[in-house]
Amino acid sequence: TMCPVELQYHAGQPAELALLPIDTRLDAQSLAELRTQPEAWQRLGLDARNPDGLAEALTLVTQTRRVSTVTAASLGFWSDSHPQDNPPRLADGSVEVPAWRHALINYPHPLLERGLVVIDTPGLNAIGAEPELTLGLLPAAHAIVFLLAADTGVSRSDLSIWCDHLAGDALERFVVLNKIDTLIDPLSTPAALDAQLDAHRRKIAQTLEMPA
């Protein structure tokens, strides 16, 4: 995903994907305000009987746009004072930003029908760019899954988000190490790989003050 996505089911509403264009950030309206404005969203019906069409429709949440750094700055994706968080420049000097600000998926799945709501953020920059995700959705969550790359461990921005918003014992937190395949060395032994992964796991647990 390139934008925050909410996966849920509201009975009585059609199965659909609702997409909020990224340009709505220029209007200084909050997500809460825009939720009450149906005309601000682009909508696409979802057919649960057509899995191929469903999969194709949901790829829209991965869409990006190429914009100048000036436009990226106005949208909240570029900062001269924090260059480490900026997206890489492309050959023509432009950068890629998400095409959508937010996505809502209403889908009749048994788990969702029981009240489960899954909120996926594409990365920590999304949380920084949309404060409502931090101030509104995170405190109301029953559980947080904090996804880290096993090869890089806890970055500075990871630790900042963890300490500022996720370190409280009131939240049910799960830390998951992704991309363990990047640690595989064909010249190494399985035992050595297991030892390396265990060392990564223990170091990250110590940094986050979580049980390994």
Buried (B, 14 or more C-beta within 10 A) or exposed (E): BBBBBBBBBEEEEEBBBBBBBBBBBEEEEEBEEBBEEEEBBEEEEBEEEEEEEBEEBBEBBEEBBEBEBEBBBBBBBBBEEEEEBBBEEEEEEBBBBBBBBBBBBBBBBEEBEEEEEEBBBBBBBBBBBBEBBBEEBBEEBEEBEBBBBBEEBBEEBBBEBBEEBBBEEEBEBEBEBEEBEEBEEEEEEEEEBEEBBEEBBEEBBEBBEBEE
